[in-house]
Amino acid sequence: MNYLTLTIALQRSGRLSNKSTYLVSYYKTKQAYNIRKLILSSNHKAVRIMFVRDDDIPNLILTKTVDLGIIGKNVFEEQSFRFIIYRKLVNYYIIYSLKFSSCRLSLAFPLGEPWTGISCLDGKKVATSYPYILKHYLKRYSISYILYYITGSVEVAYSSGLSDIIFDVVSTGSTLFVNGLYEAKIVYYSHAYLIQCLPKISNNKLLLVNRFKNSIYNIKRPKAYIFISSWFIYRKLVKIIQRYIKANVYNIASLNNKSIWVLFQLYR
């Protein structure tokens, strides 16, 4: 790892890609974003942005190849459990809960087969892309099951008769229904996180990390718009808002120098 350059790993394409790329827009790069360009450098060369597969990001963080990564909690913890099983050191720090790309990991049963409790899994064949999270969840229960690891469309395992039930990511449940399944038990909730590798990074990088955190906070800070009919009212209102409501006030558009659109950005 370069001790002078901060390296951030982002998903190249997928559910996290667009919002993650938007969050790092604080670091203006020499090259325009190109899906074929896997590493971009900032204009001052202090920051590199790597675009990779989402399931590679946890490995890059845990092996200290990158300093930061934006990744779904479910993908990161699946890889973390894998590291633990293979007796590898797992050391990281969650900097920021980003609250986007929310999903859940659920057990899905065939339509018409009721869920009566965790004992329903006893003797079942379960297909999943998240075997380690499932094992971690079920280890507290005394049940036996057969596990099939599937990459890609897990529903196919049920449709083809390979498994009795599945354990998979669910957003709306519509895909399950089309394939003759329903969401029986929610096991795990997930959304995107900004995660830092450990041990501690250098002071130079820490300064860049703090700037990045502030830029994310500013992007995600609550905003409100208001239309004001005169500049006189605008000037009076700005003083009141900045004094009592604690907000930044921006003049974002004016019409004939008589009326104005104003953006209020609230402090924490």
Summary of the structure (lengths in Angstrom):
residues: 268
radius of gyration: 23.7
end to end distance: 34.3
largest distance: 74.7
contacts: 787
relative contact order: 0.15
helix: 32%
strand: 33%
